Amino acid sequence: EVMRANAPGGLACGRYDVEGTDGQGRVVLRDAQGKLKRFDPSSIDPADKRDALRLSEKHRETIYEGDKVRWNEKDTARGLMKSEEARILMIQDGVVTVENRQGDTIELKQNDRMLERMGLAYALNMHQAQGDTRDMAIGEMHSAARNLSNQRLALVMMTRVRDDITIVTNDKDRLLSQIERNPGDKTSALETLGEKQVDEGKGKRTSAEFSPKIPEHLRAGRDSLAPLPNVARDSLRSVPQIDLPERSIERSR
């Protein structure tokens, strides 16, 4: 799906089906009118931060009245926000009636794009769970998922639940060991490519003992040090303060 004008490769706004690739490595697309277009992915500017293209996978979803769904895109005009939940109220004559998070009722007719931008909301990943809170939950973690079974994501899962949570896993001991080893810290792009290496020993004490060296001039005894000058007791008397004009004005209030 092309989201904006002036997209890479001269593609116009709209939706395309990916048919495959040609001999030159270009992606073959079919537009809504059935015409084939070719697109070179290398024409995408990596410095362009604007979202121009969106790639999605087709799948069939069966919904029933009462189902909970979650939007994967937003429709601000109708109050349907990305990652928010909604409930299917009624399905009749090809029209799906939903209730959004604010309690508003919206009718989605056939070919409405928001019907393609919904998914069942009975399960969500831990990134989507951030900011959400439930009374009870069932969590799933696999010990072989080394990049997902880490301390940070486990903490997100635990703190989303008020009362009780059940963790389903393939091996409890291996999962706990994997979480203990992996804090879940993200690496930079340069670290991933191997162009930069972070010094793991930086900031750590290399010696188990703390034995600072004392300078020789400080090792001398007290007798060798010059005596401190005597201070007369009378010089320690408090000196009365002189009333300043500002202070006199303040006192008169």
Protein Blocks (a to p, Z undefined) as FASTA:
>chain_A
ZZbghiehhiacdddddfbdcfkopacdddfkopacdddfklpcfklmbdfbdcdddddd
dddehiacddfbdcfknopaehiacddfbdcehiacdddfkopacdddehiaklmmgccf
kbccfklmgopacfbdcddddfklmmlmcfklmmmmmmmpfkbccdddfblklmmmmmmm
mnopacdfklmnopaccdfkgoiafbfbdcddddfklmpcfklpccdddddfklmpccdd
dddfklmmmmmZZ
